[in-house]
Amino acid sequence: EREYLEFTANFLTAKSVVIDAGANVGNHSLFYSTLVKEVFAFEPNPQTFALLTNHSTDNSINNLVPVNSALVATNGSYEYFSPVGDNLGVGSLLPNFSPSNSDLPIGISHVVGDEFVDEYLTDLSFIKVDTEGFDSNVLFGLGNSIVKFKPIIQLEYSRDFFLDWDFFQSNYLKEYRIFAMVCNRPLFVFNRPKVQLGDFDKNKLRSEILMIPEDLFYRLKLHRFTTK
C-alpha cells in the first residue's frame, strides 16, 4: 500500500499524534513514525504483535508505542480468530470473517478507545483503522475523541460489517467530508500510481475511505487530489 502511505504525508506533520488500529506487523506504523510525533499501534494478535515490536526495536524507533490490545467500543469479553497460513493480515475479532482463520478463538486484551485517549493522549491527529470487519466497533469506541479532536480518519470500509454507518456519520462526522481513496494506475509503466479522492458510496462492498474535517480539507489544499 505504498501509494496510500505516501499520500498521508500530505497531512501528517512532526506534531501529529497517530492511532493505528490493526497495526499488524507494523507496516503503516513504522512509516508514520518517520513523519509524526508519536504513534500508538494497537495489535491484539500475539504473533503479529511480536513482529511489530521486533520491527520497531530493530529500527530503533522511539516514538512508536506498541499496544497488545484490541481497541473496542465497550468493555466485555473478546476473542480473536487467528489467521492460519502465510497471510497474517486476515485475523479478526469476528468469527467466520475469513476462511483462512482458525475456528478456535483465543482470548485477547482490549481497551475502550475513548478511555485510552483520555488517559494517555492530549491530542489526536490521525486514526487509521484496518481491523478486518471490526472497524465500526473501533470507531464507536473512539467517538468522543473524534468529536473532541476532529482527527483525519483512514478506514478500510466494509459495507457488510460496518454497523449503522448512518448513525455514526450523523453523530460523529457532522463537520467532515468523506471520500473514497482511489489509486489510479498510470498508462505508462515509468509513471507512478497516484491516489485520488472520489465520491464515497456507502453501498459499495468495500473501499478505502478518508474522512477529514471540511476546514482542514481546504486548509491542506486536498481538493487538488479530487477527481472532480
C-alpha positions in Angstrom: 0.0 0.0 0.0 2.9 2.3 -0.8 0.8 4.9 -2.6 -1.7 5.2 0.3 1.1 5.6 2.8 2.8 8.3 0.8 -0.5 10.1 0.4 -0.7 10.5 4.2 2.4 12.7 4.0 0.1 15.4 2.8 -1.4 15.8 6.2 0.9 14.2 8.8 3.5 16.5 10.5 6.1 16.4 13.2 3.4 17.4 15.7 0.9 14.7 14.7 -0.3 12.0 17.1 -1.5 8.8 15.4 -3.6 5.8 16.4 -3.0 2.8 14.2 -5.8 0.3 15.0 -5.0 -3.1 13.5 -1.3 -2.4 13.2 -0.4 -6.0 12.2 3.4 -6.3 11.8 3.9 -2.5 11.7 4.0 -1.7 8.0 1.9 1.5 8.4 3.0 2.4 12.0 6.7 2.3 11.1 6.1 4.6 8.1 4.0 7.0 10.2 6.8 7.1 12.8 9.1 8.8 10.3 6.7 11.7 9.9 5.0 12.3 13.2 5.4 13.0 16.9 4.0 9.7 18.2 2.3 6.5 17.0 0.1 4.3 19.2 0.0 0.9 17.4 -2.8 -1.5 18.5 -2.5 -5.2 17.6 -4.3 -7.9 19.6 -2.7 -10.9 17.9 0.3 -12.1 20.0 2.1 -13.4 16.9 1.9 -10.3 14.8 2.4 -8.1 17.9 5.7 -9.8 18.5 6.8 -9.0 14.9 5.5 -5.4 15.3 7.6 -5.0 18.4 10.7 -6.5 16.9 10.4 -4.3 13.8 10.2 -1.2 16.0 13.1 -2.3 18.1 15.3 -3.4 15.1 14.8 0.1 13.5 15.5 1.9 16.8 12.1 3.7 16.7 11.5 5.7 19.9 8.1 7.3 19.0 6.1 4.2 18.4 4.1 2.7 21.3 3.0 -0.9 20.6 -0.1 -2.0 22.5 -1.0 -5.7 22.5 -4.8 -5.0 22.8 -7.8 -4.5 20.6 -9.5 -1.1 20.5 -13.2 -1.7 21.3 -16.4 0.3 22.0 -17.3 -1.3 25.3 -15.7 -3.4 28.0 -16.5 -7.1 27.9 -15.1 -10.4 26.8 -13.4 -10.5 23.3 -12.0 -13.3 21.3 -9.7 -13.3 18.3 -9.7 -15.7 15.4 -6.1 -16.1 14.3 -5.0 -16.4 10.7 -3.8 -19.8 9.6 -1.1 -19.8 6.9 1.1 -17.1 5.5 -1.4 -14.2 5.3 -1.2 -12.7 8.8 -3.4 -9.8 7.8 -6.8 -11.5 7.9 -7.1 -12.3 11.6 -10.3 -10.9 13.1 -12.4 -10.5 16.2 -15.3 -11.7 14.1 -16.0 -15.4 13.6 -16.0 -16.6 10.0 -14.6 -13.4 8.7 -12.1 -15.3 6.6 -11.9 -18.9 5.6 -8.2 -18.6 6.3 -8.8 -18.1 10.1 -8.9 -20.6 12.8 -12.2 -21.8 14.2 -10.7 -21.9 17.7 -10.5 -18.4 19.1 -8.0 -17.1 21.6 -8.7 -14.7 24.4 -7.2 -11.2 24.0 -6.7 -8.0 25.9 -8.8 -5.0 25.0 -9.2 -1.3 25.8 -12.1 1.1 25.1 -10.8 3.8 22.7 -12.0 6.9 24.4 -10.8 5.7 27.8 -7.3 5.1 26.4 -7.3 8.6 24.8 -8.5 10.2 27.9 -5.7 8.6 30.0 -2.7 8.9 27.7 -3.3 11.4 24.9 -3.7 15.2 24.9 -4.1 15.4 21.1 -5.1 13.1 18.3 -4.4 14.0 14.6 -4.9 10.8 12.6 -6.6 7.4 13.0 -6.0 4.5 10.7 -8.4 1.6 11.1 -8.0 -1.8 9.4 -9.4 -4.4 11.7 -10.9 -7.0 9.3 -14.6 -6.2 9.8 -14.4 -4.9 13.3 -13.9 -1.3 12.2 -17.3 0.2 13.3 -16.7 -1.2 16.8 -13.3 0.5 16.9 -14.7 3.9 15.7 -17.7 3.9 18.0 -15.2 3.4 20.9 -13.3 6.5 19.7 -16.5 8.5 19.1 -16.0 11.1 21.8 -12.3 11.5 20.9 -13.3 12.1 17.3 -15.8 14.8 18.2 -13.2 16.4 20.6 -10.1 16.3 18.4 -11.5 16.0 14.9 -8.7 13.8 13.6 -8.4 12.7 10.0 -9.6 9.1 9.7 -8.5 6.5 7.1 -10.7 3.4 7.1 -10.9 0.1 5.2 -14.7 0.3 4.9 -16.6 -3.0 4.5 -20.3 -2.5 3.9 -21.4 -5.8 5.2 -19.6 -5.4 8.5 -19.9 -1.7 9.4 -22.8 -1.4 11.8 -25.1 1.6 11.4 -23.0 3.8 9.2 -25.7 6.5 9.0 -25.8 6.8 12.8 -22.1 7.1 13.0 -21.9 9.7 10.3 -24.7 11.9 11.8 -23.4 11.8 15.3 -19.6 11.9 14.9 -18.8 13.2 11.4 -21.0 16.3 11.3 -18.2 18.6 10.1 -16.4 16.0 7.9 -16.1 15.3 4.3 -15.8 11.7 3.2 -14.0 10.4 0.2 -13.2 7.1 -1.5 -9.4 6.8 -1.9 -8.7 5.5 -5.4 -5.2 4.5 -6.6 -5.1 5.3 -10.3 -2.6 3.2 -12.2 -0.8 5.2 -14.9 -0.8 4.3 -18.6 3.0 4.2 -18.8 5.0 1.9 -16.5 7.6 4.6 -15.7 4.9 6.9 -14.2 4.0 6.4 -10.5 0.5 5.5 -9.4 -1.4 8.3 -7.8 -4.1 8.4 -5.1 -7.1 10.5 -5.8 -10.2 11.3 -3.8 -13.5 10.3 -5.3 -17.1 10.0 -4.2 -17.8 7.7 -1.3 -20.6 5.2 -1.8 -21.7 3.6 1.4 -23.4 0.8 -0.6 -20.2 -0.3 -2.2 -19.0 -3.6 -0.9 -15.6 -2.5 0.1 -13.4 0.6 -0.2 -10.6 2.6 1.3 -12.0 5.9 2.6 -10.7 9.1 4.0 -12.8 11.2 6.5 -11.5 14.7 7.0 -12.9 17.8 8.7 -14.0 20.2 6.0 -12.0 23.2 7.2 -8.8 21.0 7.3 -9.6 19.7 3.8 -9.3 23.2 2.3 -6.5 24.3 4.6 -4.3 21.4 3.4 -5.5 22.0 -0.2 -6.5 18.4 -0.6 -9.0 19.5 -3.2 -6.2 19.1 -5.7 -6.5 15.4 -5.3 -10.2 15.1 -6.0 -11.4 13.5 -9.2 -13.8 16.4 -10.0 
